[in-house]
Amino acid sequence: MILISHKAKQFLILAIKLLIVVGAFYFIYNQLATNDKLDWNKFIVLFKKNQSIGGIIFILFLSFANRFLEILKWQNLVSSFKIITIDEAAKQVLASLTAGIFTPNGIGEYAGKALYFEKDKTKKIVFLNLLCNGIQLILTVVLGTIGLLILGYKFWVLVILSLCFGFLILAFFTKKIDIKGYSISKFIEKLNKIPKNIHQKNTLLGIARYLIFSHQYYFLLIAFDVHLPYFTLIATIATVYFLASSLPSFQFLDFAVKGSVAVYFFSLLGVNEWIVVFVTTLMWFLNVVIPVIMGSFYVLNFKTQWKS
């Protein structure tokens, strides 16, 4: 077994921290600087035309509320075995977001949060993070399906419902099949061990968060002079989030994936492509980039709870 000196270990940890932060900033810069679909001249002209201090503050407030609700969700779930403050929850959520920005589907977020707890709590933290993200995914699927129905894509809705029904049947008949200690029945067992009030609060916070970021998207479209019926816009936004979440991607490519899906659906409504790309990019900047910048501070000051 190779032993590493304390100084070498500290240097290695510092190098990893810097790699995460520099990597995150590089990916952010690269996506903003090399995207040829972003016409900054058009954006500046429209911004000057519709600029409003009150509007800017309102959009920034929605970004704060979006991330704050995610922090409350995490604090609520962790309270199932340990009470943590909002400050601690914020540190864990923001640092893990930074760590997960260039991992597939934010997998690094799971490891990032686990490092803030004792090593023997790793499985519990991964499970709780699954619940935290899972409720948002369920809401995205349900509301996205409703969005497709409103937009008239009845065949797609039928396919989705058939797949969901088929999955439920498969899950029922395979719930006791154990694969390396994991099974659906054990997952349900773990779910039942968590108090109902925590599940209820997680669901309510998830709904509130979904309403906030979907309406932030809506208000940005309005600010860019997109004037379509409310339910048409909201249904399209719900559809975009649903279909984009079904595609595997990296956090730093999130706006590109959502942007391509959004361009297709909004173009059917006659919305200019550059407006859709800008709104999607702004959503990514406000809800991912800014929190990642804040999370970089926590990454650099991180001290693991794991023992050597």
N, C-alpha and C positions, 0 to 999 in steps of 0.2 A: 504493500500500500504506500503510495506517495504522499508524504506529509508536506503541507505548504505552510511556510512561516506566516506569522500574523501580519507582518508588513506586506508580504507578497499577496496575501489574501485581501488586505485592504486596498492595495493597488488594483487588483483584479476587479473588485467590486466597483471601485471608482471608474475604471475603464468601461465596465458594462453600463453603468449609469450614464456616462458621457455618450456611449454608443447609442443608447436608446434615445436620448434627448437630441443629439446631432442627427440621427437617422430620422426622427420624427420631423424636425425642422426642414431637413433636406427634401423629404417627400412632400411636405406642404408647399415649399417654394417651387419644387419641380412641377407640381400639378397646376399651380397658379401662373407660372411663368411660361410654360410650354403649351398651354391649351390655346390652340389657334382659333377656337370657336368663341373666345371671349373678346368681344369688340369693346375695348375700354372707352373709346371715343363716344360710342352710342350711349354707353352707361353714364358717362359724365354729363352728356347733354340732357338725358332724361332725369338724372339726379338733380341737376340744377333747376330743371323745370318743376319738379314735384317735391323738392327738398322741404322737409318740415322737422324742426327740432323735436316737436312733440311726437311725430311719427317715428323718428329714429329712436327716441327714448322708449317708446312703446315696444318696438321690435326687439330692442336690447333687453327689455324687461321680460319678454316672452322667452328669450334664450336663457336668461337667468332662472326663470321659473321652471323651464324644461329640465335643466340640469339639477336644480334644487329638489325637484320632485323625485328625480332618480336617486339623489343622496338620501332623501327621506325613505324611499323604498328600501334601500340597502340597510339603513339604520334599523328599520322595522324588522326586516328579515333576520338580521344578526341578533336582535333582541330575543330570538327564540332560544338562545343559549348564553348570550352575553350582552350586557348593556354597554353601548358605546355612545359618545357624544356626537353631535352633528359635525363638529370639527374633525373628529376621527373618521366619520363616515365620508366626509368631503375629501379628506386626504386619500382614503382608500379608493374611492370612485375615480377621482381625477388622475391619480398616479397610475392606476390600472388601465385607464383609457389611453394614457400616453404610451404605456408599455405595449398595449394591444393594437396600436395604430397600423403597424406594418405586419401583422399576423393575419392569417386567413380567418375571416369572419370574427375577428376580435378575440381569438382563442387566448392570446397573451393576457387578456383582461382577467381570466380565471386564475392564472398563475400569479399575476400581480396582486390580486386581493388575498390570495392564500398566504403570501409571504408576510402579510401583516399579522398573521395569527400563528399560534404554536403549530409545529409540524403535524401533530396528531389530529389537528382540526382541518387538515387539507381537504379530505373528502366531504366534510360538512360544508366548507366554504364553497367548494365547486358546486355542490348540490344547491345551496342557497342562491348562488349566482345564476344557476340554471333556472331557478324559479323567478328570479328578478328579470331576466331576459325573456323567459318563457311566456310570462303574462303579456308582454308587449308583442310577442310574435303571434299569440292567440288572438289578441285584439286586432292586429294587422290583418290576419287572415279573415276573421269574421267581418270586420268593417270593409275590407277590400272586396270581399265577395258581394257585400251589399252594394258597394260602389259599382261593381261590374253589372249588377242587376239593374241599377238605376240608369246606367249608360246603355242598357239594352243588349249586353252580351250574355244572353240567356244560356246559350250552349256551353260557354265557358263555366258558368255557374253550375250547370248540371254536371260537368266533368269534375269540378272541384268537390261538389257534394258527394259524388260517386266515390272519388278517391278517399275522402274523409270517412265515408261509411265503410269502405273496404278496409281502411286502416284500423278502424274500431273493431271490426270483426276479427281481423288478424291479431290485434292486440289481445282480444278476449280469449282466443284459442291458444295463444302462445305466452300468456301472462306468467305461467309457472315455469317456463323454460329458462334454465339458469345458464348463463354464459360468463364464465370466470367470476362468479359471485354476484353477477348483476342479472336482474329480471324485472319485468313490469310489475309483478306482484310486490317485490321488495321496494320498488320505487313508490308504489301506492302506499305501502306501509310507512315509508319515511314521510310522505305527504301528510298522512293522518296523525303523525306524531307532533306536527307543528300545530299550535293552537289555531282555531278557526278565526279568531279576531285578527291574527297576523295575516292569514290568507285574504281575509276581507279587505284589510287595509292595503295590502299589496295590489289587489284588483282595483280598488278605488283610485289609488295613486297612479296606477298604470293607465286607467281611463282618462284621468285628468291630464297626464303627460301627453297622451295621444292627441287629445283635443287641443292642447297648447301648440304642439309642433305642427299639426295639420293646419291649424288656423294661422299660424305664423306664415306658413307657405301661402295660404289664401291671401293674407293681407299684403304680402310682398308682390303677389301677382296684381292685386288691385293698384298698388303703388306704381307698377310698371304699365299702367293703363290697360290692363286686361279686364274688360267688363263683360262678364258672362253670368248667367243665373247662379245664385249661391250653391244650390244643390248639384248643379253640373260641375262646378269647380271642385267642391268638396269630394264628390264621388270620383272625379278624375284623380285628385290627390291621393285618396284612399287606394285607388287601383294601382297607382304608381308605386306607392310604398309597399303594397302587397306583392306585386310582381318583382320589384327590385329586391325585396327581402328573400325571395325564392331563389335568387341567383347567388352563387358563392362569390365572395369578393373580399378584398382587403379594406380596412377602414379608410386608408388614404385614397382608395379608388371609389369610395362610397358615392361621392357626388357624380363621378363619371358613369357609374352603373345606373343610378337614379336618373341622371341627366338623359341618358340614351333612351330609357323607358319613357321618361316624361316627354321628351321631344316627339316620340311617336304618337302618344295619346293626345297631347295638347295640339299637335299639328292637325289632327282630325277636327279640332274645334276652331282652327284658323288662327292659332296663336303663333307669333313669329318665333322661330327656333332660337334666336339669340337671346330673347327675353326668358325663355324656359331655361336655357343654359345658365344665364346670369342668376336667376332666382334659385336654381338648384345649387349653384356654387356659393351663393350667399348663405343659404341654409346650412351648407357644409361648413363654411367659414365660421358662422355664428354658433353652431351647435357641436362642432367637432374641433376646429382649429383653436378657437379661444380657450375651451376647456383643456386641450392638450398643452397649450402654452402655460396655463396655470398648473397643470399636472406635472410639467417639467420641473418646477420648483420642488415639488414633493418627491419626485424621483431622485433628484440630486441630494436631497436630505434624508433619503430612505434608510432605515435601520431595520433589518429583518428580525422577526421574532423566532426564527428557526435557530435551533442550537446546533453547534458543530457536532 
